């Protein structure tokens, strides 16, 4: 079965000071379509020299350019224009995203691209509504708190939700008057390239938004985290990489905001509305091929309804349509890379040893060149299994029975991660107790993936450092200064 994809091979260069430029070293790498194995584009491989050029452009844009001194209303107008152009180019962006990531076009077109535009619309409105604080402890004193741009910000983003998570950082950064250097994930550079064109068309001044493509260690990523003129680093990705970035950034005392790995617990109590909880549990585990940090990647089910839930899960998981990402009826696409596919297969073998594979976990023969895997459901497994403790980032769902509230809270917390959790029950008192006792940054009660951009987003323990979203993002990308006045009577 042939899969339609981008024809021909294009070149994706860096975007520095308003221009697309090749790497200083002249090196390129391949951007592969995970559904076909075909090369979509040749991508510039950045190095320290490219990063230095991008940071210099960003520094100049903040220190002597119009952006930082521009009235908030004017900056907001440009942010809204960027959002409008994202929506105007929605189809092109969605196809590029699905070809890069392997995700279904329905998720890109209906979810990721509109949400990317929403990030710009939201922060354009939100930054316009923020008032400066003023305190008067005495009649002849005024203490004014002002928000200033922090300077050049380094943004390092993952491959699972490329454009959405890029705009989640870019929009508040630009809203504060700061500039940025973005290093997209090397596996998914395409929509960042298209976004650069959009920002240019929207009238964003040159140097405010820069892109350096490439790899992390000993390359563009490490150079960005070590650069002395980069004042803050916002990173979304794997926990081990976060630790490396923290070590590299420590010598220049940068501000850090990390959203790292997750192993979200999804807890179904015996009194839950199963007609709602079960289909959501399937979506939480297998949306975006399970490649979401907020995935409900561990399902705990009360022993009284365990058999019933497993039977319905098996029916629903077996019915998930896996296939061509550009087919609008596809529900699950291809895993991002052969390396990630092999990692997921390794965990499935562990799950088969520690528990019972109910369905899935096999390669799709009709797509021999693609990284397709049927969603795996594993039952009768202990929460101590590596499948239940370690982040897999793929379409694997272990289902673990429990007998009491205390037991399931302990099991849910028995992981290094603490990003998200869902709890399903009709008992309001139980929901209150459990949501308070779970150690993570976001807890959903009788829902999953509900978000308000005004609320803080981030994780506890190995799932991150800091919070973004709403004023928390503006605080991170700003420097707060107190100006105190004393008047003569």
C-alpha positions, 0 to 999 in steps of 0.5 A: 500500500503506497503512502502519499508524501511530500515529493522531492527533497527540499532544503531546510536551512537555518533562519537567522536575522530574517534570512534562511542561511546554510550551516557555517560548516556546510553539513546537512542531515536527512529528515525522514518520513516515519511512515515511508522511510523516504527523505523529506528534506535535507536539513542544515546541521548547526554548530556553535558558529551558527548558534553564535550568529543567531544569538548575536542577531537576537541580542541586537534585536532586543538591545537596539532594535524596535521590538523590546521598546515597541508598545505592547499593543503593537507587539500583540498585533503582530502576534495576532497576525502570526496566529491568523497566518497559521490558520490561513496555512493550516492545510500545508502545516498539517500535512508537513506535521504529519509527514514529519511525525507520522501522526494522523492528519486529523490530529494535525489539522483539527488539533495541533495547528489550531492550538498553535495559532491559539497560543499566539492569540492567547498571549497577544490578549493576555500580555495586553491585560497584564497591569503593572503592580504599585505599592504605597506603604506610606503617603510619600512612597511608591514601589512600582514593579515593571516587567522588562524583556529578559533578552535572548531566550533559548528554546529547545523543543521535542518531536512529538508535538513540534509546532504546538510546543514551539509556539507554546514557548515562542508566543510568550517569549515574544509577547514580553519583548524578548527574542529567541533562538529555537532549536527544533527536534532534529527529527521534525524541523519542517513546521518550524521552517514554515513558521519562520516564513509566517513570522516574516510575512506577519512583520516580525522584525528581523532577529527577533525569531531565529532557528538553528537546526541540528543535534544536541550534544557537541552540536547546536543544542549544547552550544545554545545552552552554554552560550553566555548571551542566552539568559534563559533556556526553556526545554521540553523533552526527555529527563536525561537531556534535561539534566545535561542541559542543567549542567551545561547552563549552570556555568552562566546561571541561566533561568531554566524551565523544563517540562520533562518525562512522564508516566501518567497514571489513569485511575478508574474506581469501581463507581466510575462512569465506565461508558465515559472512562474507558473510551477516554482511557483508550485515547489517553494511551494511544493518541499520537501513537502514545507519544505524548508526555501527558499520556495516560500510560498506566491504567489502574482499575479497581478489582471489582470492575477489572474484568469488565474494563479489560474486556471493553478495552480489548475490543476498543484497542483492537478496533483502532485503525492504524495506517496512512497518516494522510488518510483522514480515517486513520486513528493511529499513525507511525512511530517517529523513528526506527530507533523509537520503534525498537525501543517500544518493541523491547518494552513489549517483550518485557510486558509479555514476560511480566504480564499477558499481552491481550492484543497488538504489539506487532508490526504492520506487514502492509507498510514494510518501510514504515514504523507502524505498530499495532497498539499493545494492551498488557494485563495481569501485570505488576506495577513493579514491572519496568513497563509500569515504571519507565517512560516508553513513549509509545502505544503500550498500555499496561493495566494494573488491578487495585483493591483500595484507595490507599494502595492505588495512590501509593502505586501511582506515586511509585515512579520518578515522574510526576507530570499528570494523572486522571482519576475517575469516580462519582464520589466527590470526597474521594476525588478530593482526597486522591487529587490532593494525594497524587504527586504531579503537576496536573490532575484531571478529575473525570477527564483527560487533556483538559487545559486552560492556558492561564493555568501553570503547566509543569511537573514534579520530581523528574518531570520538570523544573518550573512552570509555564502558561499564563503569567507564569510564562510571562514571568519566566521570559521577563525580568521583574524590576522594582522601581521605588520612589520617595517624595518630599512632603 
